[in-house]
Structures are given as C-alpha cells and as structure tokens.
Amino acid sequence: MKPRAYLLMLFVVAIWGSTFVVVKDALADATPIAFNLARMILAFLILAIAYHRFWRDLRAWQVASGAVVGFCLAFGYQFQTTGLARTTPSKAAFITGLLVVIVPLLTLIPGLRPPGAHPPGWYAFTGVALAFVGIVLLTAPNALNSSNSHFGALIGLLPDLSSINFGDILMLGCALGFAFHCLALSHISPRIAFQPLALLQVGFCALFMALSLPLIEHPHIHWTPRLDMALAIAAVLSTAAAFSIQSWAQAVLPSTHMALLLTLEPVFAWITSYLVTGERLGLRAAFGALLILAGIILTEIAPQPHIPSAHEA
C-alpha cells in the first residue's frame, strides 16, 4: 500500500510542477483569469459528477465554510496565473512554495492559529530568513555599477530591487492566498468530509473567479488544441484527480513524508521548464532557489502542529 502511495504522490507532485509550464504556454491563447475560470468550471463539473451522492447531505454551515475556503483558493489562483503570465515557470513555482513558510508566521495571530496549535518556534523564523534571502537572489538582478573600485564591485553584488519583475510580486500574493487557504482548511476540514469540501471549495472558487473576471481583465479565449490540452491537464489531472489522490495518500503516509514530497513541486517545475522551454537559472538565481527550498524543507520537517491539506478529511 505505501509504495503505491509514494509513487502516486510523486506523480501528483510531478503533475503540479509541470502544470506551471503547461499553463504558461496556454496563456498565449487566453487571458489569465478567463483560463482560471474555465479550469475551475471544468474541475467542478467533474467533481460534481464523481461526488454526486454528497449533494443531498449538505448543510448550511458547510456551504458557508466552503465559501470561505473557496474565496481563499480563488485569491491564490488569481494571483498565481496572473503572475505566471509575467514571470518564468520555475520562478513562479519556487515563490508559490513560500506558502509553507508563510503559514507558521500567520499563526502568530491567535485567531488564525489552528485548534491546539502553538506559536511558531525558531525553525519558522529561520526558514523565513532563508526564504527571504533566497527570493531576493532569485528575483532581483545585481545592481549595475561601472566602477572598477572594490567599493563599486561590492555595490554590484547587492540586489537591484527596482528591477524585480512585477510577475514575481504577484506570485508573492499567490503564496499569501494559498497560505490563508491552508489555514482555513485547518479550521474547517476536520469537520467536513473531503468529498463535499472538494465540491464546495472548487464550486465557490469558480463563482468568485466569475465575479472578479470583469473587474480584473478584459477576458479573451482563443480555442486551440494547446489551450484544450492545458485545460484538460489543469482541471482533470492537476485539480480533480490530484486532490483525490492526495486525500487518499495522506491517510496512508506519514505527514512528514508527505511534506517532503510536496517540496519537490518547484524542482519538477524547473526541470520541466528546462526541458520544454530551455529556461536556465543563473548561478545567483539557482542559489536563491536552493535557499528557498531549504527554508521550505526546514519549516516542513521541524516539529509543528499538523495542518490539513486541500482535501484531507
């Protein structure tokens, strides 16, 4: 049972990582928010059919809880896809992974802290420090300085913060949105089975995306085989199938092992981007990516209260 769970979760993480490249390519045929809406509608229809027996047992408080989780999910996806249109897939994946570091920091606020959880310890702040240095190295180029003096050379090593890509900033909003999504689930998922929670959060996510669509962009979709393939992968594999596999695997595998598997997502994104688009990270950016990954791993493997994932019962 466990070997199958490891293999399936590795497949899921690989799908999530490769989706950054697939979606980035598809955004040539659709605006980001329009793509998100089409993706979530398709995923909701699939889940609605797969979990149709759970419709009749829904309660009002469950619907309200699903709306909260769905709002946070929409918040994260809107920033992610909009940012992805303006930055590279590997950068987007590593910055999205910062949600693991942000979650413990948000638990400093008592109202956001999961039931039974304690304030974050030294590991959380160390992880944040590593991730912060990493994100600066990953996103900000060296400051330009033509001086040949030692002082000029030292200044040249500092980051030029004014040149940070706007897409990278949007990806920080994505990480924050997914962090709130994770915390909302930590309060709600223990009281709702994963099937109705999956239905409600994806359904409300699609609803909030539809409401925000005219406020954010002028939507455009040009239906092409490339776009159809991207929607199929994003909705069927990356959302409906992946969430279902994850919910099953988390009942089989230790949470620490699950966390370490999930840290491979940005690695798969970089590998896919390198193979498909030829994207290369320079030495400075690669070192920054490694620091982000180190901060994420430190935060994940250190002792901390368990926070359920998107579809954990």
CORGI-V429470 format. One record per backbone hydrogen bond with DSSP energy under -1.0 kcal/mol. NH is the residue of the N-H (numbers start at 1). CO is the residue of the C=O. If there is no record, write none. Layout:
{{NH CO} {NH CO}}
This chain:
{{5 1} {6 2} {7 3} {8 4} {9 5} {10 6} {11 7} {12 8} {13 9} {14 10} {15 11} {16 12} {17 13} {18 14} {19 15} {22 18} {23 19} {24 20} {25 21} {26 22} {27 23} {28 25} {29 26} {31 220} {35 31} {36 32} {37 33} {38 34} {39 35} {40 36} {41 37} {42 38} {43 39} {44 40} {45 41} {46 42} {47 43} {48 44} {49 45} {50 46} {51 47} {52 49} {54 51} {55 52} {58 55} {63 59} {64 60} {65 61} {66 62} {67 63} {68 64} {69 65} {70 66} {71 67} {72 68} {73 69} {74 70} {75 71} {76 72} {77 73} {78 74} {79 75} {80 76} {81 77} {82 78} {83 79} {84 80} {85 81} {86 83} {92 88} {93 89} {94 90} {95 91} {96 92} {97 93} {98 95} {99 96} {100 97} {101 98} {102 98} {103 99} {106 102} {107 103} {108 105} {109 106} {112 109} {113 109} {117 114} {125 121} {126 122} {127 123} {128 124} {129 125} {130 126} {131 127} {132 128} {133 129} {134 130} {135 131} {136 132} {137 133} {138 134} {139 135} {140 136} {143 158} {153 149} {154 150} {155 151} {156 152} {158 155} {160 141} {161 159} {163 160} {164 161} {169 165} {170 166} {171 167} {172 168} {173 169} {174 170} {175 171} {176 172} {177 173} {178 174} {179 175} {180 176} {181 177} {182 178} {183 179} {184 180} {185 181} {186 182} {187 183} {188 184} {189 185} {191 188} {197 193} {198 194} {199 195} {200 196} {201 197} {202 198} {203 199} {204 200} {205 201} {206 202} {207 203} {208 204} {209 205} {210 206} {211 207} {212 208} {213 209} {216 212} {217 213} {222 29} {228 224} {229 225} {230 226} {231 227} {232 228} {233 229} {234 230} {235 231} {236 232} {237 232} {238 233} {240 235} {241 236} {242 237} {243 239} {244 240} {245 241} {246 242} {247 243} {248 244} {249 245} {250 246} {251 248} {252 249} {253 249} {258 254} {259 255} {260 256} {261 257} {262 258} {263 259} {264 261} {265 262} {268 264} {269 265} {270 266} {271 267} {272 268} {273 269} {274 270} {275 271} {276 272} {277 273} {279 273} {286 282} {287 283} {288 284} {289 285} {290 286} {291 287} {292 288} {293 289} {294 290} {295 291} {296 292} {297 293} {298 294} {299 295} {300 296} {301 297} {302 298} {312 309}}
